[in-house]
Amino acid sequence: MVPPAMDLTFTERDEAFRKEVREFVASAMPPEMKQKAADYGHFSMPEIMEWHKILAKKGWVAPHWPEAAGGPGFDATQRFIFSEEMELAGAPPLSPFGLVMVGPLIIRFGTDEQKQRFLPKILSGEEVWCQGYSEPGAGSDLASLRTSAEDAGDHFVVNGQKTWTTYAQYADWIFCLVRTSNEGKKQAGISFLLIPIDAPGVEVKPMQTLGHTPAFCDTFFDNVKVPKENLLGPLNGGWTLAKALLGHERTLVAAVGQCRRTIRLAKHIAAETQGADGKPLLDDPRWRDRIARLELRLRAHQMTNYRSLAEQQKGKHPGPETSILKLVGSELVQAADELCMELMGLNSLSWFNDEGVVPAFEQWVPSTFCYDRATTIYAGSNEIQKNIIAKMILGLPSK
């Protein structure tokens, strides 16, 4: 029996919504943001929060939140269209830690008091969040984390270190996986805590990335007192929350819109750069072939994303297939960056904001290239994603 064909087309309603989003971005984005987007530049945290508040005023800052929690009530297709149009426009990418990660967990697992305390300030941008998962000895093997939270009656006392805490220097709160028990399997003794960054004993130390951005930090906890009402979900039940959060994060790294935009930049660079024969590189069949091959890979990835989207429209929650989206999307991001760098030639040895040396649209390419080397590592390394695909999708036995 031949299975029914899956409808991957967008309806007239979907296309009307796409038009609405596109027109809103064009009218709402401040001129200086538009110029930076046109130059493929990086946005600072103040610029990101400015755009956050513009979207919050429109009611679109949390497209995947339910209406009861302050979201716009978008369905799965509208969420996809919204995300894709934001990426294609080059709009500032919002900090995901409150909106995409801890917010949905508070909606699902939080008490009424936690929802009332945290959700409105996440939506408004009044409070900024960061993530405390990885540690110096616990990255892909996250269950090996050692940061501890000891029971001290009406509060926990937290000690340890988190690393790769993105933009912790701008955050008001950090959500952390902490060890509250050493009994049984190591996954079973982990809890999920919400910790204010300004609590006594918390120290944040930013580090410079290879892309010359202050994106990451080490965060230290020295006898930090955390009230027990800041425990999210059950005691020793943090691993369930962690897995739910990572599913959302891996879906984000599919990055269809980001890849399309970077390939568009590659075409622009190829059209504006002359080869040895004095003609644009875009006229060279070898470069055109490389661009076309990358576009074909992206199109296949996009169709896989659409299939996942069609299942979500039927009410199915994202499953292990998010590992495929993360694996392929992160590799495509890097391939598109590499193509831009190769097209730039010697200009790729310059650095961002190097005015007068390279065109404006090339200034940020080397920095982006360096930063995106991490896409195959964060949200679970691609090696881990291959293990998940082998076990959960292909049904291969674990070794």
C-alpha positions as CSV (number, residue, x, y, z in Angstrom):
1,M,0.0,0.0,0.0
2,V,1.4,3.4,-1.0
3,P,1.4,5.9,1.9
4,P,-0.5,9.1,1.3
5,A,1.5,12.0,0.0
6,M,2.4,14.6,2.6
7,D,1.3,18.1,1.8
8,L,4.3,20.4,2.1
9,T,2.7,23.5,0.4
10,F,1.7,26.7,2.3
11,T,-1.9,27.8,2.2
12,E,-3.1,31.2,1.2
13,R,-3.5,32.0,4.9
14,D,0.1,31.1,5.5
15,E,1.3,33.2,2.6
16,A,-0.8,36.2,3.9
17,F,0.9,35.8,7.3
18,R,4.3,35.7,5.7
19,K,3.5,39.0,3.9
20,E,2.3,40.5,7.2
21,V,5.5,39.5,9.0
22,R,7.7,40.8,6.1
23,E,5.9,44.2,6.1
24,F,6.1,44.5,9.8
25,V,9.8,43.9,9.9
26,A,10.4,46.4,7.1
27,S,8.4,49.1,8.9
28,A,9.4,48.4,12.6
29,M,13.1,47.8,12.3
30,P,15.0,51.1,13.1
31,P,17.2,52.5,10.3
32,E,20.5,51.7,12.0
33,M,19.4,48.1,12.5
34,K,18.4,47.8,8.8
35,Q,21.8,49.0,7.7
36,K,23.6,46.6,10.0
37,A,21.4,43.8,8.7
38,A,22.2,44.8,5.1
39,D,25.9,44.6,6.0
40,Y,25.4,41.2,7.6
41,G,26.8,42.6,10.9
42,H,26.7,41.4,14.4
43,F,24.2,42.9,16.8
44,S,25.1,43.9,20.4
45,M,23.1,42.9,23.4
46,P,21.5,46.4,23.7
47,E,20.4,46.2,20.1
48,I,19.0,42.7,20.6
49,M,17.0,43.8,23.6
50,E,15.8,46.9,21.7
51,W,14.4,44.6,19.0
52,H,13.0,42.3,21.8
53,K,10.9,45.1,23.1
54,I,9.7,46.1,19.7
55,L,8.4,42.6,19.1
56,A,7.0,42.4,22.7
57,K,5.0,45.5,22.0
58,K,3.6,43.8,18.8
59,G,2.9,40.7,20.8
60,W,5.2,38.5,18.7
61,V,8.2,38.2,21.0
62,A,7.4,34.6,22.0
63,P,5.8,33.0,18.9
64,H,5.7,29.5,20.4
65,W,4.2,30.4,23.7
66,P,0.4,29.7,24.2
67,E,-1.9,32.6,24.4
68,A,-2.7,31.9,28.1
69,A,0.9,32.5,28.9
70,G,1.2,35.7,26.8
71,G,2.0,34.2,23.4
72,P,0.4,35.2,20.1
73,G,-1.2,31.8,19.5
74,F,0.7,30.9,16.4
75,D,0.4,27.4,15.0
76,A,3.5,25.4,14.0
77,T,3.5,26.7,10.4
78,Q,3.2,30.3,11.5
79,R,6.1,29.8,13.9
80,F,8.2,28.4,11.2
81,I,7.3,31.3,8.8
82,F,8.0,33.9,11.5
83,S,11.4,32.4,12.3
84,E,12.4,32.1,8.6
85,E,11.3,35.7,7.8
86,M,13.3,37.1,10.7
87,E,16.4,35.2,9.6
88,L,16.0,36.3,6.0
89,A,15.6,39.9,7.0
90,G,18.7,39.7,9.1
91,A,16.8,40.9,12.2
92,P,18.6,40.8,15.5
93,P,18.4,37.2,16.8
94,L,16.7,37.3,20.2
95,S,18.4,35.8,23.2
96,P,16.8,32.3,23.4
97,F,17.5,31.5,27.0
98,G,14.4,33.1,28.5
99,L,12.0,32.9,25.5
100,V,12.8,29.5,24.0
101,M,14.4,27.6,26.9
102,V,13.5,28.4,30.4
103,G,10.2,30.1,29.6
104,P,8.5,27.1,28.1
105,L,9.8,24.9,30.9
106,I,8.2,27.3,33.5
107,I,5.0,27.2,31.5
108,R,5.0,23.4,31.6
109,F,6.6,22.5,34.9
110,G,6.4,25.7,37.0
111,T,4.1,26.5,40.0
112,D,1.5,29.2,39.6
113,E,3.8,31.5,41.7
114,Q,6.8,30.8,39.4
115,K,4.7,31.6,36.3
116,Q,3.4,34.8,37.8
117,R,6.9,35.8,39.0
118,F,9.0,35.0,35.9
119,L,6.9,34.9,32.7
120,P,5.8,38.5,32.4
121,K,9.4,39.8,32.9
122,I,10.7,37.4,30.3
123,L,8.2,38.6,27.8
124,S,8.8,42.3,28.4
125,G,12.6,41.9,28.4
126,E,12.8,43.3,31.9
127,E,14.8,40.3,33.0
128,V,17.5,38.6,30.8
129,W,18.4,34.9,31.3
130,C,21.4,32.7,30.5
131,Q,22.0,29.0,30.6
132,G,24.1,27.0,33.2
133,Y,24.4,23.5,31.7
134,S,28.0,22.8,30.6
135,E,30.9,22.5,33.0
136,P,34.7,22.1,32.4
137,G,34.3,18.3,32.8
138,A,30.7,18.0,31.6
139,G,29.8,19.1,28.1
140,S,28.4,16.4,25.7
141,D,28.3,14.1,28.7
142,L,26.2,16.5,30.6
143,A,25.1,14.0,33.3
144,S,28.6,14.1,34.7
145,L,28.1,17.6,36.0
146,R,29.5,18.3,39.5
147,T,28.0,21.7,40.5
148,S,26.3,20.8,43.7
149,A,23.2,22.2,45.6
150,E,23.1,21.0,49.2
151,D,19.9,21.1,51.2
152,A,20.2,23.7,54.0
153,G,16.6,23.7,55.2
154,D,14.7,26.5,53.5
155,H,17.3,27.0,50.8
156,F,20.0,25.3,48.8
157,V,23.7,26.1,48.9
158,V,25.3,26.0,45.5
159,N,29.0,25.4,44.7
160,G,30.7,24.8,41.4
161,Q,31.4,26.2,38.0
162,K,29.5,26.5,34.7
163,T,31.2,27.4,31.4
164,W,30.1,28.5,28.0
165,T,27.4,30.6,29.7
166,T,26.5,32.7,26.7
167,Y,26.2,36.4,27.6
168,A,26.0,35.8,31.3
169,Q,27.5,39.3,31.8
170,Y,24.2,40.8,30.6
171,A,21.9,38.4,32.4
172,D,19.8,38.9,35.5
173,W,19.1,35.2,36.0
174,I,20.7,31.8,35.2
175,F,18.9,28.5,35.1
176,C,21.2,25.7,36.2
177,L,21.4,22.0,36.3
178,V,22.9,21.1,39.7
179,R,23.6,17.8,41.5
180,T,21.3,17.3,44.5
181,S,22.0,13.5,45.0
182,N,24.8,11.1,44.3
183,E,22.6,8.0,44.7
184,G,21.6,5.8,41.7
185,K,22.2,6.7,38.1
186,K,24.0,10.0,37.6
187,Q,21.0,11.4,35.6
188,A,18.7,10.7,38.6
189,G,20.4,13.1,41.0
190,I,20.1,16.3,39.0
191,S,17.8,19.2,39.8
192,F,16.8,22.4,37.9
193,L,17.4,25.7,39.8
194,L,16.7,29.3,39.0
195,I,19.5,31.5,40.4
196,P,19.7,35.3,40.4
197,I,23.1,36.5,38.9
198,D,23.4,39.2,41.5
199,A,23.2,36.7,44.4
200,P,26.2,36.8,46.8
201,G,28.8,34.3,45.7
202,V,28.0,34.3,41.9
203,E,30.9,35.6,39.8
204,V,30.8,35.9,36.0
205,K,34.0,36.1,34.0
206,P,33.6,36.8,30.2
207,M,36.0,35.3,27.7
208,Q,36.9,36.5,24.3
209,T,36.0,34.1,21.4
210,L,38.0,33.4,18.3
211,G,35.5,35.6,16.5
212,H,36.5,38.5,18.8
213,T,33.0,38.6,20.4
214,P,32.5,38.5,24.2
215,A,29.9,35.8,23.8
216,F,30.9,33.3,26.4
217,C,31.6,33.3,30.2
218,D,32.7,31.2,33.0
219,T,30.3,31.4,35.9
220,F,31.4,30.5,39.5
221,F,29.2,29.7,42.5
222,D,30.7,30.0,46.0
223,N,28.3,29.1,48.7
224,V,25.4,30.7,46.9
225,K,22.1,30.6,48.8
226,V,19.1,29.8,46.6
227,P,15.6,29.7,48.0
228,K,13.8,26.4,47.6
229,E,10.9,28.1,45.8
230,N,13.4,28.5,42.9
231,L,13.5,24.8,42.3
232,L,11.7,24.2,38.9
233,G,10.1,20.8,38.7
234,P,10.6,18.0,41.2
235,L,13.7,17.5,43.3
236,N,16.2,15.2,41.4
237,G,13.9,15.5,38.3
238,G,16.0,18.0,36.4
239,W,17.1,15.5,33.7
240,T,13.6,15.4,32.3
241,L,13.5,19.2,32.0
242,A,17.0,19.2,30.5
243,K,16.0,16.8,27.7
244,A,12.8,18.8,26.9
245,L,14.9,22.0,26.7
246,L,17.5,20.5,24.4
247,G,14.8,19.4,21.9
248,H,13.8,23.0,21.5
249,E,17.4,24.1,21.2
250,R,18.3,21.6,18.5
251,T,15.3,22.6,16.4
252,L,16.6,26.2,16.4
253,V,19.9,25.1,14.9
254,A,18.1,23.8,11.8
255,A,18.9,27.4,10.7
256,V,17.1,27.2,7.3
257,G,16.7,31.0,7.1
258,Q,20.2,31.7,8.2
259,C,21.7,29.4,5.6
260,R,19.5,30.9,2.8
261,R,20.7,34.4,3.9
262,T,24.4,33.3,3.9
263,I,24.2,31.7,0.5
264,R,22.6,34.9,-0.7
265,L,25.6,36.8,0.7
266,A,27.9,34.3,-1.1
267,K,26.2,35.1,-4.4
268,H,26.6,38.8,-3.7
269,I,30.3,38.5,-2.9
270,A,30.8,36.4,-6.1
271,A,29.0,39.0,-8.2
272,E,31.1,41.9,-6.7
273,T,34.5,40.1,-6.8
274,Q,36.6,39.9,-10.0
275,G,38.6,36.8,-10.9
276,A,42.0,36.7,-12.6
277,D,40.2,37.2,-16.0
278,G,38.7,40.4,-14.8
279,K,35.2,38.9,-14.8
280,P,32.9,38.5,-11.7
281,L,33.5,35.2,-9.9
282,L,29.8,34.5,-10.4
283,D,30.4,34.1,-14.1
284,D,32.9,31.3,-13.4
285,P,31.1,27.9,-13.8
286,R,33.3,26.4,-11.1
287,W,32.0,28.9,-8.5
288,R,28.5,28.7,-9.8
289,D,28.6,24.9,-9.5
290,R,29.7,25.1,-5.8
291,I,27.0,27.6,-5.0
292,A,24.4,25.4,-6.8
293,R,25.5,22.3,-4.9
294,L,25.1,24.1,-1.6
295,E,21.7,25.3,-2.5
296,L,20.6,21.8,-3.4
297,R,21.8,20.6,0.0
298,L,19.9,23.4,1.6
299,R,16.8,22.6,-0.4
300,A,16.9,19.0,0.8
301,H,17.3,20.1,4.4
302,Q,14.4,22.6,4.0
303,M,12.1,19.8,2.8
304,T,13.1,17.7,5.8
305,N,12.3,20.6,8.0
306,Y,8.9,20.9,6.2
307,R,8.1,17.3,6.9
308,S,8.8,17.8,10.6
309,L,6.6,20.9,10.4
310,A,3.8,19.0,8.8
311,E,3.9,16.4,11.7
312,Q,3.8,19.2,14.2
313,Q,0.7,20.7,12.6
314,K,-1.0,17.4,13.4
315,G,-0.1,17.8,17.0
316,K,3.0,15.6,17.2
317,H,5.8,16.9,19.4
318,P,9.3,17.1,18.0
319,G,11.1,13.8,18.6
320,P,14.6,12.4,17.8
321,E,14.3,13.8,14.3
322,T,15.4,17.2,15.7
323,S,18.9,15.6,15.9
324,I,18.8,15.3,12.1
325,L,17.9,19.0,11.7
326,K,20.6,20.0,14.1
327,L,23.2,17.8,12.5
328,V,22.6,18.9,8.9
329,G,21.7,22.5,9.7
330,S,24.9,23.1,11.7
331,E,27.0,21.6,8.9
332,L,25.3,23.7,6.3
333,V,25.9,26.9,8.3
334,Q,29.6,26.1,8.4
335,A,29.7,25.2,4.6
336,A,28.0,28.5,3.7
337,D,30.5,30.5,5.8
338,E,33.4,28.6,4.3
339,L,32.1,29.4,0.8
340,C,32.0,33.1,1.6
341,M,35.5,33.0,3.0
342,E,36.9,31.3,-0.1
343,L,35.1,33.8,-2.4
344,M,36.6,36.7,-0.5
345,G,40.2,35.3,-1.0
346,L,42.7,37.6,0.7
347,N,40.0,39.8,2.0
348,S,39.0,37.0,4.4
349,L,42.2,37.7,6.3
350,S,40.8,41.1,7.3
351,W,38.7,41.6,10.4
352,F,35.2,43.0,11.1
353,N,34.7,46.7,11.0
354,D,37.8,47.1,8.9
355,E,36.5,50.0,6.9
356,G,38.2,51.0,3.7
357,V,39.9,47.6,3.4
358,V,36.9,45.4,2.4
359,P,33.3,46.2,1.4
360,A,30.8,46.7,4.2
361,F,29.0,43.4,3.4
362,E,32.3,41.5,3.9
363,Q,33.4,43.1,7.1
364,W,31.8,40.6,9.5
365,V,32.3,37.4,7.5
366,P,35.6,36.3,9.1
367,S,34.2,36.8,12.6
368,T,31.0,34.9,11.7
369,F,33.1,32.1,10.2
370,C,35.0,31.8,13.5
371,Y,32.0,32.0,15.7
372,D,30.0,29.4,13.7
373,R,32.7,26.8,14.2
374,A,30.9,26.1,17.4
375,T,27.6,25.1,15.7
376,T,28.6,21.5,15.4
377,I,29.4,21.4,19.1
378,Y,26.7,23.4,21.0
379,A,23.2,22.0,21.6
380,G,24.9,18.6,21.8
381,S,27.9,17.8,19.6
382,N,27.2,16.3,16.2
383,E,28.8,13.1,17.3
384,I,26.2,12.8,20.0
385,Q,23.4,13.6,17.4
386,K,24.7,10.7,15.3
387,N,24.4,8.4,18.3
388,I,20.8,9.5,18.9
389,I,19.9,9.0,15.3
390,A,21.4,5.5,15.2
391,K,19.6,4.4,18.4
392,M,16.3,6.3,18.3
393,I,15.6,6.4,14.5
394,L,17.6,3.6,12.9
395,G,17.1,1.3,15.8
396,L,20.7,0.2,16.0
397,P,21.8,-1.3,19.4
398,S,23.9,0.7,21.8
399,K,27.5,-0.5,22.4
